[in-house]
């Protein structure tokens, strides 16, 4: 059985035996089980959204020689 580990940036897979033998090494390097990682759900409220006006495009400057 393979176990997936992540350190936030990348995900690696290792065998269960290898993980159990080197738990301290993986923890020291910042790897945790993917199943332990819980994604936070952000609630969005549209009550305080301020719509901004689009910026006007400026014309090109003409060079006088």
N, CA, C and O atoms as a Maestro MAE file, in Angstrom:
{
 s_m_m2io_version
 :::
 2.0.0
}

f_m_ct {
 s_m_title
 :::
 protein
 m_atom[260] {
  # First column is atom index #
  i_m_mmod_type
  r_m_x_coord
  r_m_y_coord
  r_m_z_coord
  i_m_residue_number
  s_m_chain_name
  s_m_pdb_residue_name
  s_m_pdb_atom_name
  i_m_atomic_number
  :::
  1 25 0.846 -1.178 0.000 1 A "UNK " " N  " 7
  2 3 0.000 0.000 0.000 1 A "UNK " " CA " 6
  3 2 0.890 1.239 0.000 1 A "UNK " " C  " 6
  4 15 1.850 1.321 0.766 1 A "UNK " " O  " 8
  5 25 0.570 2.192 -0.854 2 A "UNK " " N  " 7
  6 3 1.335 3.422 -0.931 2 A "UNK " " CA " 6
  7 2 0.662 4.519 -0.120 2 A "UNK " " C  " 6
  8 15 -0.559 4.549 0.028 2 A "UNK " " O  " 8
  9 25 1.489 5.418 0.402 3 A "UNK " " N  " 7
  10 3 1.017 6.551 1.186 3 A "UNK " " CA " 6
  11 2 1.457 7.810 0.468 3 A "UNK " " C  " 6
  12 15 2.588 7.889 -0.011 3 A "UNK " " O  " 8
  13 25 0.567 8.805 0.387 4 A "UNK " " N  " 7
  14 3 0.906 10.081 -0.236 4 A "UNK " " CA " 6
  15 2 1.266 11.072 0.859 4 A "UNK " " C  " 6
  16 15 0.551 11.221 1.850 4 A "UNK " " O  " 8
  17 25 2.406 11.754 0.655 5 A "UNK " " N  " 7
  18 3 2.887 12.763 1.592 5 A "UNK " " CA " 6
  19 2 3.021 14.086 0.855 5 A "UNK " " C  " 6
  20 15 3.311 14.110 -0.341 5 A "UNK " " O  " 8
  21 25 2.808 15.194 1.575 6 A "UNK " " N  " 7
  22 3 2.949 16.506 0.974 6 A "UNK " " CA " 6
  23 2 3.666 17.439 1.933 6 A "UNK " " C  " 6
  24 15 3.574 17.294 3.152 6 A "UNK " " O  " 8
  25 25 4.390 18.410 1.357 7 A "UNK " " N  " 7
  26 3 5.017 19.453 2.156 7 A "UNK " " CA " 6
  27 2 4.460 20.815 1.768 7 A "UNK " " C  " 6
  28 15 5.052 21.842 2.098 7 A "UNK " " O  " 8
  29 25 3.346 20.836 1.082 8 A "UNK " " N  " 7
  30 3 2.719 22.076 0.661 8 A "UNK " " CA " 6
  31 2 2.941 22.357 -0.805 8 A "UNK " " C  " 6
  32 15 2.037 22.845 -1.484 8 A "UNK " " O  " 8
  33 25 4.135 22.057 -1.311 9 A "UNK " " N  " 7
  34 3 4.443 22.323 -2.710 9 A "UNK " " CA " 6
  35 2 4.286 21.087 -3.573 9 A "UNK " " C  " 6
  36 15 3.709 21.155 -4.658 9 A "UNK " " O  " 8
  37 25 4.791 19.967 -3.104 10 A "UNK " " N  " 7
  38 3 4.751 18.769 -3.934 10 A "UNK " " CA " 6
  39 2 4.224 17.585 -3.147 10 A "UNK " " C  " 6
  40 15 4.233 17.580 -1.916 10 A "UNK " " O  " 8
  41 25 3.767 16.585 -3.878 11 A "UNK " " N  " 7
  42 3 3.220 15.368 -3.293 11 A "UNK " " CA " 6
  43 2 4.097 14.196 -3.721 11 A "UNK " " C  " 6
  44 15 4.402 14.038 -4.903 11 A "UNK " " O  " 8
  45 25 4.504 13.369 -2.744 12 A "UNK " " N  " 7
  46 3 5.310 12.192 -3.042 12 A "UNK " " CA " 6
  47 2 4.563 10.958 -2.547 12 A "UNK " " C  " 6
  48 15 3.727 11.049 -1.648 12 A "UNK " " O  " 8
  49 25 4.869 9.808 -3.136 13 A "UNK " " N  " 7
  50 3 4.263 8.557 -2.681 13 A "UNK " " CA " 6
  51 2 5.370 7.639 -2.189 13 A "UNK " " C  " 6
  52 15 6.404 7.488 -2.839 13 A "UNK " " O  " 8
  53 25 5.142 7.036 -1.047 14 A "UNK " " N  " 7
  54 3 6.089 6.106 -0.453 14 A "UNK " " CA " 6
  55 2 5.322 4.895 0.051 14 A "UNK " " C  " 6
  56 15 4.116 4.967 0.282 14 A "UNK " " O  " 8
  57 25 6.026 3.785 0.218 15 A "UNK " " N  " 7
  58 3 5.371 2.598 0.754 15 A "UNK " " CA " 6
  59 2 5.097 2.801 2.239 15 A "UNK " " C  " 6
  60 15 5.763 3.595 2.904 15 A "UNK " " O  " 8
  61 25 4.124 2.086 2.740 16 A "UNK " " N  " 7
  62 3 3.741 2.229 4.143 16 A "UNK " " CA " 6
  63 2 4.884 1.815 5.063 16 A "UNK " " C  " 6
  64 15 5.099 2.442 6.101 16 A "UNK " " O  " 8
  65 25 5.621 0.764 4.693 17 A "UNK " " N  " 7
  66 3 6.742 0.303 5.504 17 A "UNK " " CA " 6
  67 2 7.840 1.362 5.576 17 A "UNK " " C  " 6
  68 15 8.403 1.611 6.642 17 A "UNK " " O  " 8
  69 25 8.141 1.983 4.438 18 A "UNK " " N  " 7
  70 3 9.175 3.010 4.412 18 A "UNK " " CA " 6
  71 2 8.757 4.227 5.233 18 A "UNK " " C  " 6
  72 15 9.583 4.812 5.934 18 A "UNK " " O  " 8
  73 25 7.485 4.614 5.152 19 A "UNK " " N  " 7
  74 3 6.995 5.749 5.926 19 A "UNK " " CA " 6
  75 2 7.079 5.477 7.419 19 A "UNK " " C  " 6
  76 15 7.533 6.331 8.180 19 A "UNK " " O  " 8
  77 25 6.643 4.292 7.847 20 A "UNK " " N  " 7
  78 3 6.664 3.965 9.275 20 A "UNK " " CA " 6
  79 2 8.087 3.891 9.816 20 A "UNK " " C  " 6
  80 15 8.320 4.211 10.982 20 A "UNK " " O  " 8
  81 25 9.049 3.469 8.981 21 A "UNK " " N  " 7
  82 3 10.435 3.387 9.426 21 A "UNK " " CA " 6
  83 2 11.081 4.763 9.534 21 A "UNK " " C  " 6
  84 15 12.012 4.942 10.319 21 A "UNK " " O  " 8
  85 25 10.604 5.738 8.760 22 A "UNK " " N  " 7
  86 3 11.251 7.051 8.706 22 A "UNK " " CA " 6
  87 2 10.293 8.190 9.020 22 A "UNK " " C  " 6
  88 15 10.376 9.246 8.392 22 A "UNK " " O  " 8
  89 25 9.396 8.009 9.961 23 A "UNK " " N  " 7
  90 3 8.409 9.025 10.304 23 A "UNK " " CA " 6
  91 2 9.097 10.303 10.763 23 A "UNK " " C  " 6
  92 15 8.684 11.396 10.374 23 A "UNK " " O  " 8
  93 25 10.134 10.189 11.581 24 A "UNK " " N  " 7
  94 3 10.822 11.370 12.096 24 A "UNK " " CA " 6
  95 2 11.503 12.154 10.976 24 A "UNK " " C  " 6
  96 15 11.489 13.385 10.984 24 A "UNK " " O  " 8
  97 25 12.096 11.452 10.017 25 A "UNK " " N  " 7
  98 3 12.761 12.125 8.899 25 A "UNK " " CA " 6
  99 2 11.753 12.893 8.040 25 A "UNK " " C  " 6
  100 15 12.013 14.027 7.637 25 A "UNK " " O  " 8
  101 25 10.623 12.282 7.767 26 A "UNK " " N  " 7
  102 3 9.613 12.965 6.969 26 A "UNK " " CA " 6
  103 2 9.067 14.182 7.711 26 A "UNK " " C  " 6
  104 15 8.838 15.229 7.106 26 A "UNK " " O  " 8
  105 25 8.858 14.046 9.019 27 A "UNK " " N  " 7
  106 3 8.351 15.161 9.813 27 A "UNK " " CA " 6
  107 2 9.377 16.285 9.874 27 A "UNK " " C  " 6
  108 15 9.007 17.458 9.832 27 A "UNK " " O  " 8
  109 25 10.657 15.947 9.974 28 A "UNK " " N  " 7
  110 3 11.706 16.955 10.032 28 A "UNK " " CA " 6
  111 2 11.770 17.750 8.721 28 A "UNK " " C  " 6
  112 15 12.057 18.947 8.729 28 A "UNK " " O  " 8
  113 25 11.505 17.086 7.614 29 A "UNK " " N  " 7
  114 3 11.549 17.743 6.305 29 A "UNK " " CA " 6
  115 2 10.231 18.426 5.939 29 A "UNK " " C  " 6
  116 15 10.116 19.019 4.866 29 A "UNK " " O  " 8
  117 25 9.243 18.346 6.822 30 A "UNK " " N  " 7
  118 3 7.991 19.067 6.619 30 A "UNK " " CA " 6
  119 2 6.919 18.304 5.881 30 A "UNK " " C  " 6
  120 15 5.928 18.900 5.459 30 A "UNK " " O  " 8
  121 25 7.081 17.011 5.710 31 A "UNK " " N  " 7
  122 3 6.079 16.216 5.003 31 A "UNK " " CA " 6
  123 2 5.021 15.713 5.973 31 A "UNK " " C  " 6
  124 15 5.326 15.279 7.083 31 A "UNK " " O  " 8
  125 25 3.765 15.782 5.525 32 A "UNK " " N  " 7
  126 3 2.637 15.274 6.298 32 A "UNK " " CA " 6
  127 2 1.783 14.432 5.381 32 A "UNK " " C  " 6
  128 15 1.881 14.536 4.159 32 A "UNK " " O  " 8
  129 25 0.947 13.600 5.966 33 A "UNK " " N  " 7
  130 3 0.036 12.784 5.171 33 A "UNK " " CA " 6
  131 2 -0.981 13.674 4.469 33 A "UNK " " C  " 6
  132 15 -1.472 14.640 5.054 33 A "UNK " " O  " 8
  133 25 -1.294 13.357 3.237 34 A "UNK " " N  " 7
  134 3 -2.273 14.135 2.477 34 A "UNK " " CA " 6
  135 2 -3.645 14.009 3.110 34 A "UNK " " C  " 6
  136 15 -4.419 14.966 3.095 34 A "UNK " " O  " 8
  137 25 -3.961 12.850 3.666 35 A "UNK " " N  " 7
  138 3 -5.270 12.639 4.277 35 A "UNK " " CA " 6
  139 2 -5.444 13.480 5.540 35 A "UNK " " C  " 6
  140 15 -6.579 13.762 5.925 35 A "UNK " " O  " 8
  141 25 -4.346 13.894 6.202 36 A "UNK " " N  " 7
  142 3 -4.438 14.736 7.389 36 A "UNK " " CA " 6
  143 2 -4.721 16.189 7.032 36 A "UNK " " C  " 6
  144 15 -5.228 16.953 7.854 36 A "UNK " " O  " 8
  145 25 -4.391 16.558 5.814 37 A "UNK " " N  " 7
  146 3 -4.561 17.942 5.391 37 A "UNK " " CA " 6
  147 2 -6.030 18.204 5.107 37 A "UNK " " C  " 6
  148 15 -6.639 17.525 4.280 37 A "UNK " " O  " 8
  149 25 -6.601 19.192 5.793 38 A "UNK " " N  " 7
  150 3 -7.990 19.544 5.620 38 A "UNK " " CA " 6
  151 2 -8.047 20.906 4.947 38 A "UNK " " C  " 6
  152 15 -7.444 21.865 5.430 38 A "UNK " " O  " 8
  153 25 -8.764 20.998 3.838 39 A "UNK " " N  " 7
  154 3 -8.886 22.268 3.139 39 A "UNK " " CA " 6
  155 2 -9.914 23.131 3.851 39 A "UNK " " C  " 6
  156 15 -10.990 22.664 4.224 39 A "UNK " " O  " 8
  157 25 -9.558 24.408 4.035 40 A "UNK " " N  " 7
  158 3 -10.468 25.334 4.679 40 A "UNK " " CA " 6
  159 2 -11.422 25.899 3.637 40 A "UNK " " C  " 6
  160 15 -11.031 26.203 2.510 40 A "UNK " " O  " 8
  161 25 -12.672 26.032 4.037 41 A "UNK " " N  " 7
  162 3 -13.680 26.575 3.149 41 A "UNK " " CA " 6
  163 2 -13.865 28.046 3.505 41 A "UNK " " C  " 6
  164 15 -14.206 28.392 4.636 41 A "UNK " " O  " 8
  165 25 -13.633 28.895 2.519 42 A "UNK " " N  " 7
  166 3 -13.796 30.329 2.747 42 A "UNK " " CA " 6
  167 2 -15.195 30.739 2.309 42 A "UNK " " C  " 6
  168 15 -15.657 30.384 1.224 42 A "UNK " " O  " 8
  169 25 -15.851 31.492 3.174 43 A "UNK " " N  " 7
  170 3 -17.171 31.987 2.843 43 A "UNK " " CA " 6
  171 2 -17.035 33.358 2.193 43 A "UNK " " C  " 6
  172 15 -16.288 34.210 2.673 43 A "UNK " " O  " 8
  173 25 -17.745 33.558 1.125 44 A "UNK " " N  " 7
  174 3 -17.680 34.844 0.447 44 A "UNK " " CA " 6
  175 2 -18.979 35.589 0.657 44 A "UNK " " C  " 6
  176 15 -20.069 35.024 0.566 44 A "UNK " " O  " 8
  177 25 -18.838 36.863 0.938 45 A "UNK " " N  " 7
  178 3 -20.011 37.717 1.067 45 A "UNK " " CA " 6
  179 2 -19.868 38.837 0.053 45 A "UNK " " C  " 6
  180 15 -18.826 39.489 -0.017 45 A "UNK " " O  " 8
  181 25 -20.896 39.057 -0.721 46 A "UNK " " N  " 7
  182 3 -20.868 40.082 -1.759 46 A "UNK " " CA " 6
  183 2 -21.467 41.398 -1.281 46 A "UNK " " C  " 6
  184 15 -21.681 42.299 -2.092 46 A "UNK " " O  " 8
  185 25 -21.741 41.533 0.006 47 A "UNK " " N  " 7
  186 3 -22.348 42.751 0.525 47 A "UNK " " CA " 6
  187 2 -21.367 43.921 0.511 47 A "UNK " " C  " 6
  188 15 -21.774 45.064 0.303 47 A "UNK " " O  " 8
  189 25 -20.103 43.652 0.727 48 A "UNK " " N  " 7
  190 3 -19.119 44.723 0.864 48 A "UNK " " CA " 6
  191 2 -18.245 44.895 -0.377 48 A "UNK " " C  " 6
  192 15 -17.162 45.473 -0.287 48 A "UNK " " O  " 8
  193 25 -18.690 44.411 -1.517 49 A "UNK " " N  " 7
  194 3 -17.903 44.510 -2.735 49 A "UNK " " CA " 6
  195 2 -18.088 45.883 -3.351 49 A "UNK " " C  " 6
  196 15 -19.214 46.336 -3.558 49 A "UNK " " O  " 8
  197 25 -16.969 46.547 -3.645 50 A "UNK " " N  " 7
  198 3 -17.014 47.850 -4.289 50 A "UNK " " CA " 6
  199 2 -16.552 47.670 -5.721 50 A "UNK " " C  " 6
  200 15 -15.431 47.222 -5.960 50 A "UNK " " O  " 8
  201 25 -17.401 48.012 -6.673 51 A "UNK " " N  " 7
  202 3 -17.047 47.871 -8.074 51 A "UNK " " CA " 6
  203 2 -16.290 49.119 -8.515 51 A "UNK " " C  " 6
  204 15 -16.773 50.238 -8.344 51 A "UNK " " O  " 8
  205 25 -15.112 48.923 -9.080 52 A "UNK " " N  " 7
  206 3 -14.293 50.033 -9.520 52 A "UNK " " CA " 6
  207 2 -14.540 50.327 -10.991 52 A "UNK " " C  " 6
  208 15 -14.877 49.441 -11.776 52 A "UNK " " O  " 8
  209 25 -14.364 51.598 -11.346 53 A "UNK " " N  " 7
  210 3 -14.526 51.989 -12.738 53 A "UNK " " CA " 6
  211 2 -13.286 51.570 -13.512 53 A "UNK " " C  " 6
  212 15 -12.183 51.619 -12.967 53 A "UNK " " O  " 8
  213 25 -13.435 51.161 -14.762 54 A "UNK " " N  " 7
  214 3 -12.248 50.816 -15.550 54 A "UNK " " CA " 6
  215 2 -11.416 52.058 -15.842 54 A "UNK " " C  " 6
  216 15 -11.960 53.147 -16.027 54 A "UNK " " O  " 8
  217 25 -10.107 51.896 -15.882 55 A "UNK " " N  " 7
  218 3 -9.209 53.022 -16.142 55 A "UNK " " CA " 6
  219 2 -9.310 53.439 -17.599 55 A "UNK " " C  " 6
  220 15 -9.498 52.609 -18.489 55 A "UNK " " O  " 8
  221 25 -9.183 54.738 -17.827 56 A "UNK " " N  " 7
  222 3 -9.206 55.254 -19.186 56 A "UNK " " CA " 6
  223 2 -7.853 55.005 -19.834 56 A "UNK " " C  " 6
  224 15 -6.811 55.126 -19.190 56 A "UNK " " O  " 8
  225 25 -7.880 54.658 -21.107 57 A "UNK " " N  " 7
  226 3 -6.639 54.454 -21.830 57 A "UNK " " CA " 6
  227 2 -6.112 55.805 -22.283 57 A "UNK " " C  " 6
  228 15 -6.854 56.630 -22.815 57 A "UNK " " O  " 8
  229 25 -4.823 56.017 -22.065 58 A "UNK " " N  " 7
  230 3 -4.199 57.256 -22.467 58 A "UNK " " CA " 6
  231 2 -3.668 57.110 -23.889 58 A "UNK " " C  " 6
  232 15 -3.181 56.049 -24.279 58 A "UNK " " O  " 8
  233 25 -3.769 58.177 -24.643 59 A "UNK " " N  " 7
  234 3 -3.264 58.161 -26.009 59 A "UNK " " CA " 6
  235 2 -1.741 58.252 -26.022 59 A "UNK " " C  " 6
  236 15 -1.124 58.632 -25.027 59 A "UNK " " O  " 8
  237 25 -1.148 57.903 -27.149 60 A "UNK " " N  " 7
  238 3 0.305 57.969 -27.286 60 A "UNK " " CA " 6
  239 2 0.737 59.427 -27.439 60 A "UNK " " C  " 6
  240 15 0.039 60.225 -28.063 60 A "UNK " " O  " 8
  241 25 1.872 59.763 -26.875 61 A "UNK " " N  " 7
  242 3 2.415 61.102 -27.004 61 A "UNK " " CA " 6
  243 2 3.008 61.285 -28.396 61 A "UNK " " C  " 6
  244 15 3.627 60.372 -28.942 61 A "UNK " " O  " 8
  245 25 2.817 62.446 -28.952 62 A "UNK " " N  " 7
  246 3 3.403 62.758 -30.243 62 A "UNK " " CA " 6
  247 2 4.686 63.527 -30.014 62 A "UNK " " C  " 6
  248 15 4.699 64.507 -29.270 62 A "UNK " " O  " 8
  249 25 5.739 63.104 -30.629 63 A "UNK " " N  " 7
  250 3 7.032 63.744 -30.486 63 A "UNK " " CA " 6
  251 2 7.174 64.854 -31.531 63 A "UNK " " C  " 6
  252 15 6.950 64.645 -32.723 63 A "UNK " " O  " 8
  253 25 7.536 65.990 -31.064 64 A "UNK " " N  " 7
  254 3 7.769 67.125 -31.981 64 A "UNK " " CA " 6
  255 2 9.240 67.253 -32.244 64 A "UNK " " C  " 6
  256 15 10.030 67.408 -31.313 64 A "UNK " " O  " 8
  257 25 9.624 67.190 -33.511 65 A "UNK " " N  " 7
  258 3 11.037 67.345 -33.871 65 A "UNK " " CA " 6
  259 2 11.280 68.674 -34.500 65 A "UNK " " C  " 6
  260 15 12.413 68.984 -34.869 65 A "UNK " " O  " 8
  :::
 }
 m_bond[259] {
  # First column is bond index #
  i_m_from
  i_m_to
  i_m_order
  :::
  1 1 2 1
  2 2 3 1
  3 3 4 2
  4 3 5 1
  5 5 6 1
  6 6 7 1
  7 7 8 2
  8 7 9 1
  9 9 10 1
  10 10 11 1
  11 11 12 2
  12 11 13 1
  13 13 14 1
  14 14 15 1
  15 15 16 2
  16 15 17 1
  17 17 18 1
  18 18 19 1
  19 19 20 2
  20 19 21 1
  21 21 22 1
  22 22 23 1
  23 23 24 2
  24 23 25 1
  25 25 26 1
  26 26 27 1
  27 27 28 2
  28 27 29 1
  29 29 30 1
  30 30 31 1
  31 31 32 2
  32 31 33 1
  33 33 34 1
  34 34 35 1
  35 35 36 2
  36 35 37 1
  37 37 38 1
  38 38 39 1
  39 39 40 2
  40 39 41 1
  41 41 42 1
  42 42 43 1
  43 43 44 2
  44 43 45 1
  45 45 46 1
  46 46 47 1
  47 47 48 2
  48 47 49 1
  49 49 50 1
  50 50 51 1
  51 51 52 2
  52 51 53 1
  53 53 54 1
  54 54 55 1
  55 55 56 2
  56 55 57 1
  57 57 58 1
  58 58 59 1
  59 59 60 2
  60 59 61 1
  61 61 62 1
  62 62 63 1
  63 63 64 2
  64 63 65 1
  65 65 66 1
  66 66 67 1
  67 67 68 2
  68 67 69 1
  69 69 70 1
  70 70 71 1
  71 71 72 2
  72 71 73 1
  73 73 74 1
  74 74 75 1
  75 75 76 2
  76 75 77 1
  77 77 78 1
  78 78 79 1
  79 79 80 2
  80 79 81 1
  81 81 82 1
  82 82 83 1
  83 83 84 2
  84 83 85 1
  85 85 86 1
  86 86 87 1
  87 87 88 2
  88 87 89 1
  89 89 90 1
  90 90 91 1
  91 91 92 2
  92 91 93 1
  93 93 94 1
  94 94 95 1
  95 95 96 2
  96 95 97 1
  97 97 98 1
  98 98 99 1
  99 99 100 2
  100 99 101 1
  101 101 102 1
  102 102 103 1
  103 103 104 2
  104 103 105 1
  105 105 106 1
  106 106 107 1
  107 107 108 2
  108 107 109 1
  109 109 110 1
  110 110 111 1
  111 111 112 2
  112 111 113 1
  113 113 114 1
  114 114 115 1
  115 115 116 2
  116 115 117 1
  117 117 118 1
  118 118 119 1
  119 119 120 2
  120 119 121 1
  121 121 122 1
  122 122 123 1
  123 123 124 2
  124 123 125 1
  125 125 126 1
  126 126 127 1
  127 127 128 2
  128 127 129 1
  129 129 130 1
  130 130 131 1
  131 131 132 2
  132 131 133 1
  133 133 134 1
  134 134 135 1
  135 135 136 2
  136 135 137 1
  137 137 138 1
  138 138 139 1
  139 139 140 2
  140 139 141 1
  141 141 142 1
  142 142 143 1
  143 143 144 2
  144 143 145 1
  145 145 146 1
  146 146 147 1
  147 147 148 2
  148 147 149 1
  149 149 150 1
  150 150 151 1
  151 151 152 2
  152 151 153 1
  153 153 154 1
  154 154 155 1
  155 155 156 2
  156 155 157 1
  157 157 158 1
  158 158 159 1
  159 159 160 2
  160 159 161 1
  161 161 162 1
  162 162 163 1
  163 163 164 2
  164 163 165 1
  165 165 166 1
  166 166 167 1
  167 167 168 2
  168 167 169 1
  169 169 170 1
  170 170 171 1
  171 171 172 2
  172 171 173 1
  173 173 174 1
  174 174 175 1
  175 175 176 2
  176 175 177 1
  177 177 178 1
  178 178 179 1
  179 179 180 2
  180 179 181 1
  181 181 182 1
  182 182 183 1
  183 183 184 2
  184 183 185 1
  185 185 186 1
  186 186 187 1
  187 187 188 2
  188 187 189 1
  189 189 190 1
  190 190 191 1
  191 191 192 2
  192 191 193 1
  193 193 194 1
  194 194 195 1
  195 195 196 2
  196 195 197 1
  197 197 198 1
  198 198 199 1
  199 199 200 2
  200 199 201 1
  201 201 202 1
  202 202 203 1
  203 203 204 2
  204 203 205 1
  205 205 206 1
  206 206 207 1
  207 207 208 2
  208 207 209 1
  209 209 210 1
  210 210 211 1
  211 211 212 2
  212 211 213 1
  213 213 214 1
  214 214 215 1
  215 215 216 2
  216 215 217 1
  217 217 218 1
  218 218 219 1
  219 219 220 2
  220 219 221 1
  221 221 222 1
  222 222 223 1
  223 223 224 2
  224 223 225 1
  225 225 226 1
  226 226 227 1
  227 227 228 2
  228 227 229 1
  229 229 230 1
  230 230 231 1
  231 231 232 2
  232 231 233 1
  233 233 234 1
  234 234 235 1
  235 235 236 2
  236 235 237 1
  237 237 238 1
  238 238 239 1
  239 239 240 2
  240 239 241 1
  241 241 242 1
  242 242 243 1
  243 243 244 2
  244 243 245 1
  245 245 246 1
  246 246 247 1
  247 247 248 2
  248 247 249 1
  249 249 250 1
  250 250 251 1
  251 251 252 2
  252 251 253 1
  253 253 254 1
  254 254 255 1
  255 255 256 2
  256 255 257 1
  257 257 258 1
  258 258 259 1
  259 259 260 2
  :::
 }
}
